[in-house]
Amino acid sequence: MTVQHSLVAVAVLLCASSAQGQQRPVDPLQLVLDDAVARALAASPRLAEAAARHDAAEAVTNQRRAALTPQIVAQAGYARTNHVEEFGIPLPNNQLRVIYPDVPDNYRTRLDATWPLYTGGRLQAFERAAERESQATTADLEALRSDVRLEVERAYWTLVGADESLRIVTLSERQIAAHAANVRNALAVGLVPPSDVLTAEAQVSRQRMLTIQARSAREVAEAELARLIGLGAGTPLVVAAPVEAEAVDSAPEALVARAVAQRKERQALLDRRLSVGERVNAAMAARRPSVFVGGGLDYANPNPRIFPRSATWRSSWDASLNLSWSLFDGGRAKAESAEAIANRRVLDARVAEFETMVSLDIHQRLSEIEAGTAAHEAAVDAQRAATEALRVVKDRYAAGVAISSDVIDAETLVMQVSLDGTRAVVLREIAKARLRRALGP
């Protein structure tokens, strides 16, 4: 029995090993920036929510518009009543003419129609308010598309920077590890003191720590971009630095005017302000009279409109013109109008604040772009100088004039200025993406 169990265990292990051997690693997804943006726009739950809100606003508009059209309602009913004593009049021929028969089963059908002829403009104002709100939700949807696009561009450039940072620190780790091996060989032949080996090994450990941090930062950036484009965490991505966009106009006044004219958030605020204005008109229209025309067709058994009653199906019709005028509502219309006016003032303040925030946003983005460009140029110059300094230090070390710590310091400086240049490029491109977002479509 023990031998059989052992054979079964060995078979299970072999099957598991075979299954693991058959598992193929997931191929990384090649992404360019435009593809990432398109995927994010198609997969964003927030865009789906905004689209649903727009559909709801469109439905409300249709409801308000339908209130202006004739309404036709079909009704049917049945009622059972108690038995009553029939009432009639005797005729000269000794027969009884029944005036009020005993009819316990009552059936009724009616086709009813109403049409608002005049409501003081109240229903029309509600319709226009709903249309403006629908237009505002359209602007909200476009603004959210721009937000998603900015998030993807920021995550994309963050991953590009993380890739480059990981490449730089990995290469630096290999170089410093090779230098540490050379130092240990020099110690073996008595050319350097033991302290140089310890310094080199400490630098190798530090560089390994930087590599681990860079790899972790890349995994975080990769997971964030995968989430935005609708992929699961852990999906490997390969991105490349996109072609640098054309230079933007650096005149702040022109950019601010362009942003104020194009930003969808401002357009949504203006549409909602107009919507609130229509609600003010609707509240004031409640003080005016309303005229409705109505009519209906009854087909009932018995028909209560026909006398004398009889247990037969009979038809009848009616038409009416009704006027309704609220002479006193306890201040309700006035309060509704005051509420709408206050909400309109709120939106006026939001528009004013938005315009000031747009101006501040554009000035900040231009400053970030200018600083990022200058920092990148400085980093390029620093990298050129640090690379030449490293070459000189290595030559001096080979000639026995410099010590190992000088080489390590020079290699660390090359890595640092390379990382600084990468960070400057990423920050500059993210600032450009934010400026495009601030300008609107």
WOJOQUI-V208681 format. One record per residue. N is the residue number from 1. RES is the residue in one letter. PSI is psi in whole degrees, -180 to 180 (none if undefined). Layout:
N&RES&PSI + N&RES&PSI
This chain:
1&M&-40 + 2&T&-39 + 3&V&-41 + 4&Q&-44 + 5&H&-40 + 6&S&-42 + 7&L&-41 + 8&V&-43 + 9&A&-43 + 10&V&-40 + 11&A&-41 + 12&V&-43 + 13&L&-40 + 14&L&-41 + 15&C&-41 + 16&A&-42 + 17&S&-39 + 18&S&-41 + 19&A&-41 + 20&Q&-35 + 21&G&-29 + 22&Q&-17 + 23&Q&126 + 24&R&141 + 25&P&149 + 26&V&129 + 27&D&136 + 28&P&148 + 29&L&122 + 30&Q&126 + 31&L&136 + 32&V&167 + 33&L&-44 + 34&D&-38 + 35&D&-41 + 36&A&-41 + 37&V&-44 + 38&A&-42 + 39&R&-41 + 40&A&-41 + 41&L&-33 + 42&A&-26 + 43&A&-4 + 44&S&121 + 45&P&-32 + 46&R&-37 + 47&L&-38 + 48&A&-40 + 49&E&-44 + 50&A&-38 + 51&A&-38 + 52&A&-39 + 53&R&-38 + 54&H&-43 + 55&D&-39 + 56&A&-40 + 57&A&-37 + 58&E&-39 + 59&A&-38 + 60&V&-40 + 61&T&-43 + 62&N&-36 + 63&Q&-46 + 64&R&-38 + 65&R&-36 + 66&A&-25 + 67&A&-17 + 68&L&-9 + 69&T&161 + 70&P&143 + 71&Q&126 + 72&I&128 + 73&V&132 + 74&A&133 + 75&Q&151 + 76&A&146 + 77&G&162 + 78&Y&138 + 79&A&138 + 80&R&124 + 81&T&166 + 82&N&161 + 83&H&142 + 84&V&160 + 85&E&128 + 86&E&146 + 87&F&133 + 88&G&177 + 89&I&128 + 90&P&137 + 91&L&165 + 92&P&-25 + 93&N&19 + 94&N&19 + 95&Q&157 + 96&L&121 + 97&R&110 + 98&V&122 + 99&I&-42 + 100&Y&94 + 101&P&167 + 102&D&102 + 103&V&90 + 104&P&-26 + 105&D&118 + 106&N&123 + 107&Y&139 + 108&R&133 + 109&T&146 + 110&R&139 + 111&L&110 + 112&D&139 + 113&A&137 + 114&T&149 + 115&W&119 + 116&P&112 + 117&L&-39 + 118&Y&126 + 119&T&20 + 120&G&15 + 121&G&6 + 122&R&-50 + 123&L&-38 + 124&Q&-38 + 125&A&-40 + 126&F&-39 + 127&E&-46 + 128&R&-37 + 129&A&-42 + 130&A&-37 + 131&E&-42 + 132&R&-39 + 133&E&-38 + 134&S&-41 + 135&Q&-35 + 136&A&-40 + 137&T&-31 + 138&T&-43 + 139&A&-38 + 140&D&-42 + 141&L&-43 + 142&E&-39 + 143&A&-39 + 144&L&-35 + 145&R&-42 + 146&S&-38 + 147&D&-45 + 148&V&-41 + 149&R&-42 + 150&L&-43 + 151&E&-42 + 152&V&-44 + 153&E&-40 + 154&R&-45 + 155&A&-36 + 156&Y&-48 + 157&W&-32 + 158&T&-40 + 159&L&-38 + 160&V&-46 + 161&G&-38 + 162&A&-38 + 163&D&-47 + 164&E&-39 + 165&S&-43 + 166&L&-40 + 167&R&-42 + 168&I&-47 + 169&V&-32 + 170&T&-45 + 171&L&-40 + 172&S&-37 + 173&E&-42 + 174&R&-42 + 175&Q&-44 + 176&I&-35 + 177&A&-40 + 178&A&-40 + 179&H&-39 + 180&A&-36 + 181&A&-39 + 182&N&-38 + 183&V&-40 + 184&R&-38 + 185&N&-38 + 186&A&-34 + 187&L&-37 + 188&A&-29 + 189&V&7 + 190&G&23 + 191&L&-23 + 192&V&156 + 193&P&164 + 194&P&-25 + 195&S&-32 + 196&D&-37 + 197&V&-43 + 198&L&-40 + 199&T&-43 + 200&A&-43 + 201&E&-37 + 202&A&-40 + 203&Q&-36 + 204&V&-43 + 205&S&-41 + 206&R&-40 + 207&Q&-34 + 208&R&-38 + 209&M&-43 + 210&L&-36 + 211&T&-42 + 212&I&-43 + 213&Q&-41 + 214&A&-39 + 215&R&-40 + 216&S&-41 + 217&A&-37 + 218&R&-41 + 219&E&-40 + 220&V&-46 + 221&A&-39 + 222&E&-42 + 223&A&-38 + 224&E&-45 + 225&L&-39 + 226&A&-38 + 227&R&-43 + 228&L&-34 + 229&I&9 + 230&G&21 + 231&L&160 + 232&G&156 + 233&A&141 + 234&G&-5 + 235&T&120 + 236&P&136 + 237&L&144 + 238&V&119 + 239&V&157 + 240&A&150 + 241&A&121 + 242&P&163 + 243&V&135 + 244&E&133 + 245&A&164 + 246&E&153 + 247&A&142 + 248&V&158 + 249&D&131 + 250&S&11 + 251&A&109 + 252&P&-40 + 253&E&-44 + 254&A&-40 + 255&L&-39 + 256&V&-45 + 257&A&-39 + 258&R&-42 + 259&A&-42 + 260&V&-36 + 261&A&-26 + 262&Q&-23 + 263&R&128 + 264&K&-28 + 265&E&-41 + 266&R&-41 + 267&Q&-38 + 268&A&-41 + 269&L&-41 + 270&L&-40 + 271&D&-41 + 272&R&-32 + 273&R&-44 + 274&L&-36 + 275&S&-43 + 276&V&-37 + 277&G&-39 + 278&E&-32 + 279&R&-31 + 280&V&-45 + 281&N&-39 + 282&A&-39 + 283&A&-39 + 284&M&-30 + 285&A&-18 + 286&A&-17 + 287&R&-11 + 288&R&160 + 289&P&160 + 290&S&142 + 291&V&127 + 292&F&141 + 293&V&140 + 294&G&166 + 295&G&166 + 296&G&162 + 297&L&122 + 298&D&141 + 299&Y&105 + 300&A&162 + 301&N&103 + 302&P&160 + 303&N&115 + 304&P&-14 + 305&R&-12 + 306&I&130 + 307&F&138 + 308&P&162 + 309&R&147 + 310&S&147 + 311&A&59 + 312&T&156 + 313&W&119 + 314&R&151 + 315&S&155 + 316&S&164 + 317&W&165 + 318&D&154 + 319&A&145 + 320&S&154 + 321&L&116 + 322&N&138 + 323&L&132 + 324&S&129 + 325&W&116 + 326&S&106 + 327&L&-29 + 328&F&122 + 329&D&15 + 330&G&17 + 331&G&13 + 332&R&-48 + 333&A&-40 + 334&K&-41 + 335&A&-41 + 336&E&-41 + 337&S&-41 + 338&A&-39 + 339&E&-45 + 340&A&-39 + 341&I&-41 + 342&A&-41 + 343&N&-33 + 344&R&-37 + 345&R&-37 + 346&V&-45 + 347&L&-34 + 348&D&-43 + 349&A&-37 + 350&R&-40 + 351&V&-45 + 352&A&-44 + 353&E&-38 + 354&F&-42 + 355&E&-38 + 356&T&-37 + 357&M&-35 + 358&V&-44 + 359&S&-46 + 360&L&-42 + 361&D&-45 + 362&I&-42 + 363&H&-41 + 364&Q&-43 + 365&R&-41 + 366&L&-40 + 367&S&-41 + 368&E&-40 + 369&I&-44 + 370&E&-44 + 371&A&-40 + 372&G&-40 + 373&T&-45 + 374&A&-40 + 375&A&-38 + 376&H&-42 + 377&E&-41 + 378&A&-39 + 379&A&-37 + 380&V&-45 + 381&D&-42 + 382&A&-38 + 383&Q&-39 + 384&R&-44 + 385&A&-40 + 386&A&-37 + 387&T&-42 + 388&E&-39 + 389&A&-39 + 390&L&-40 + 391&R&-43 + 392&V&-43 + 393&V&-39 + 394&K&-40 + 395&D&-42 + 396&R&-36 + 397&Y&-39 + 398&A&-30 + 399&A&-3 + 400&G&14 + 401&V&-32 + 402&A&160 + 403&I&170 + 404&S&-34 + 405&S&-30 + 406&D&-40 + 407&V&-43 + 408&I&-42 + 409&D&-40 + 410&A&-41 + 411&E&-39 + 412&T&-39 + 413&L&-41 + 414&V&-45 + 415&M&-42 + 416&Q&-45 + 417&V&-30 + 418&S&-43 + 419&L&-39 + 420&D&-42 + 421&G&-40 + 422&T&-45 + 423&R&-38 + 424&A&-42 + 425&V&-46 + 426&V&-46 + 427&L&-37 + 428&R&-45 + 429&E&-35 + 430&I&-39 + 431&A&-38 + 432&K&-41 + 433&A&-41 + 434&R&-36 + 435&L&-42 + 436&R&-37 + 437&R&-40 + 438&A&-29 + 439&L&-22 + 440&G&-176 + 441&P&none
